[in-house]
């Protein structure tokens, strides 16, 4: 009786190669996803693009603050109305511009509109070169902070608190 071991080893080797090919093809086909607080998480929002760039933001609310995110076709110079937050933009064809990060100052009538908080912007681009900007912000009295983290292929490249 012949041993099945050589056949089994070959099958395992082929399966490993198949698994790698399937994984690489699957990863490249993934479009930008938003895992939103209202749908998937209670106190977080996470963005992941097809290049495996991840931006996560803790937006659990406490009193005397407002932490949230929004998308605009330009860098904000003031906070939009709350009704304009988290509109249903189709970001599926966009990826993060890995080299772009900007802290945003928001003043209204000469005062920082965010009190002791802050705002940051990340650029998203599509294949046609159209830009969109993801803004994370927190307006608070100096007591509350919310962390954000940026990873590229699982490696943390930036983390801070607003």
C-alpha positions as CSV (number, residue, x, y, z in Angstrom):
1,X,0.0,0.0,0.0
2,X,1.4,3.4,-1.0
3,X,1.7,6.2,1.6
4,X,-0.6,9.2,1.3
5,X,1.9,11.4,3.0
6,X,3.6,12.9,-0.2
7,X,0.1,13.7,-1.6
8,X,-1.0,15.3,1.7
9,X,2.2,17.4,1.8
10,X,1.7,18.6,-1.8
11,X,-1.9,19.5,-1.0
12,X,-0.8,21.5,2.0
13,X,1.8,23.3,0.0
14,X,-0.7,24.1,-2.8
15,X,-3.2,25.2,-0.2
16,X,-0.7,27.6,1.3
17,X,0.1,29.1,-2.1
18,X,-3.6,29.4,-2.9
19,X,-4.3,31.0,0.4
20,X,-1.6,33.6,-0.2
21,X,-2.9,34.4,-3.7
22,X,-6.5,34.6,-2.5
23,X,-5.5,36.9,0.5
24,X,-3.5,39.3,-1.7
25,X,-6.3,39.5,-4.2
26,X,-8.9,40.0,-1.5
27,X,-7.0,42.7,0.3
28,X,-6.5,44.7,-2.9
29,X,-10.2,44.6,-3.8
30,X,-11.4,46.0,-0.5
31,X,-12.7,49.6,-0.8
32,X,-12.6,52.3,1.9
33,X,-14.8,51.3,4.8
34,X,-16.2,53.4,7.6
35,X,-17.1,51.5,10.8
36,X,-19.4,54.0,12.3
37,X,-20.4,54.6,15.9
38,X,-24.1,54.4,15.1
39,X,-23.8,51.0,13.3
40,X,-21.0,48.9,14.6
41,X,-19.4,50.6,17.6
42,X,-20.8,52.6,20.5
43,X,-17.9,54.9,21.1
44,X,-15.5,54.6,18.1
45,X,-15.3,55.3,14.5
46,X,-12.7,53.6,12.3
47,X,-11.7,54.2,8.7
48,X,-9.8,51.6,6.6
49,X,-8.7,51.9,3.0
50,X,-7.6,49.3,0.4
51,X,-3.9,50.1,1.2
52,X,-4.5,49.0,4.8
53,X,-4.3,52.5,6.3
54,X,-6.4,52.7,9.4
55,X,-7.6,55.8,11.2
56,X,-9.5,55.2,14.5
57,X,-11.0,57.8,16.8
58,X,-12.6,57.4,20.2
59,X,-15.7,59.6,20.3
60,X,-17.4,58.5,23.5
61,X,-19.1,61.6,24.8
62,X,-18.9,63.0,28.3
63,X,-20.5,66.2,29.5
64,X,-19.2,69.6,28.5
65,X,-17.7,68.4,25.2
66,X,-18.4,67.5,21.6
67,X,-16.2,65.0,19.8
68,X,-17.1,63.9,16.3
69,X,-16.0,63.6,12.7
70,X,-17.1,64.9,9.3
71,X,-16.0,64.9,5.7
72,X,-15.6,68.0,3.4
73,X,-14.2,68.6,0.0
74,X,-11.8,71.1,1.5
75,X,-10.1,71.7,4.9
76,X,-12.6,73.2,7.3
77,X,-12.1,76.8,8.5
78,X,-15.0,76.4,11.0
79,X,-17.2,73.7,12.4
80,X,-20.1,72.8,10.1
81,X,-23.6,72.6,11.5
82,X,-24.3,69.3,13.3
83,X,-26.8,68.3,10.6
84,X,-23.8,68.2,8.2
85,X,-21.8,65.7,10.3
86,X,-21.4,62.2,9.1
87,X,-23.3,62.7,5.8
88,X,-23.5,59.7,3.6
89,X,-20.5,60.4,1.3
90,X,-19.5,57.6,-0.9
91,X,-15.8,57.1,0.1
92,X,-15.5,53.6,-1.4
93,X,-13.4,54.8,-4.3
94,X,-11.0,56.9,-2.0
95,X,-7.8,56.0,-0.3
96,X,-5.8,58.0,2.3
97,X,-3.0,60.2,1.2
98,X,-0.4,58.6,3.5
99,X,1.8,61.7,3.5
100,X,-0.9,64.2,4.4
101,X,-1.8,65.2,8.0
102,X,-2.8,68.6,9.2
103,X,-3.7,70.2,12.5
104,X,-6.6,72.6,11.9
105,X,-7.2,75.8,13.8
106,X,-10.8,76.9,14.0
107,X,-11.5,80.5,15.1
108,X,-14.8,82.3,15.3
109,X,-14.9,86.0,16.2
110,X,-11.3,85.8,17.3
111,X,-11.8,82.9,19.7
112,X,-10.9,79.2,19.3
113,X,-14.2,77.6,18.4
114,X,-13.0,74.3,20.0
115,X,-12.2,75.8,23.4
116,X,-9.3,73.6,24.7
117,X,-9.9,70.9,22.1
118,X,-8.5,70.5,18.6
119,X,-9.1,69.3,15.0
120,X,-7.0,67.3,12.6
121,X,-7.6,66.6,8.9
122,X,-6.6,63.6,6.7
123,X,-6.7,63.8,2.9
124,X,-8.5,61.1,0.9
125,X,-8.0,60.9,-2.9
126,X,-9.7,58.9,-5.7
127,X,-8.2,57.7,-9.0
128,X,-9.4,60.9,-10.7
129,X,-7.5,63.0,-8.3
130,X,-10.6,64.4,-6.5
131,X,-9.9,65.2,-2.8
132,X,-12.0,64.8,0.3
133,X,-10.9,65.6,3.8
134,X,-11.7,63.6,6.9
135,X,-11.8,65.9,10.0
136,X,-11.7,64.6,13.6
137,X,-12.4,67.2,16.3
138,X,-13.1,67.6,19.9
139,X,-14.5,70.8,21.5
140,X,-14.1,70.7,25.3
141,X,-13.2,72.7,28.4
142,X,-9.8,71.3,28.9
143,X,-10.8,68.2,31.0
144,X,-11.8,65.7,28.3
145,X,-9.6,64.3,25.6
146,X,-10.2,61.8,22.8
147,X,-7.5,59.7,21.3
148,X,-6.9,58.9,17.6
149,X,-4.6,56.5,16.0
150,X,-3.2,56.0,12.5
151,X,-1.8,52.7,11.4
152,X,-0.3,51.5,8.2
153,X,-0.3,47.7,7.7
154,X,-0.8,47.4,11.5
155,X,2.1,49.6,12.5
156,X,1.2,52.7,14.4
157,X,2.5,55.8,12.6
158,X,0.7,58.5,14.6
159,X,-1.3,58.7,17.8
160,X,-2.5,61.8,19.7
161,X,-5.3,63.2,21.7
162,X,-7.7,66.0,20.7
